[in-house]
């Protein structure tokens, strides 16, 4: 199985990814989209990259970097997290960091490749994502990849300004 198409490649993290990950993980404007509550040090991210060689069944997560085939530039990452081998499911997240790289189909391609990897290689039966209702671009991304909104979690995530909570759609894709 190749984790690539004609435009992008999903690849393992490398030590050279440290600075990009430091920038992404410490961008407080993104924290409300996940569960980040504090900055990450270079050392913590270095350890995360080094620990990426752990087996998925031990780590319960995997991060793959999204790189452009044409230039090799790393533009984001794709994560499987909360891996549950018993129920054969995991959460999935996609980040295309630079606004100039968004709306070009890279996230769709990464999500499709990640689903092929999860269903084809890992024999999973379900991927899921919690998407804030205000994140219309992500809702379109997941719907376009075949995910269905199966529930609305009321006042589930903090808003970007941190002053309120908003609903999140529970999105699921079944094999």
Order of alpha helices (4+ residues) and beta strands (2+ residues): beta-alpha-alpha-alpha-beta-beta-beta-alpha-beta-alpha-beta-beta
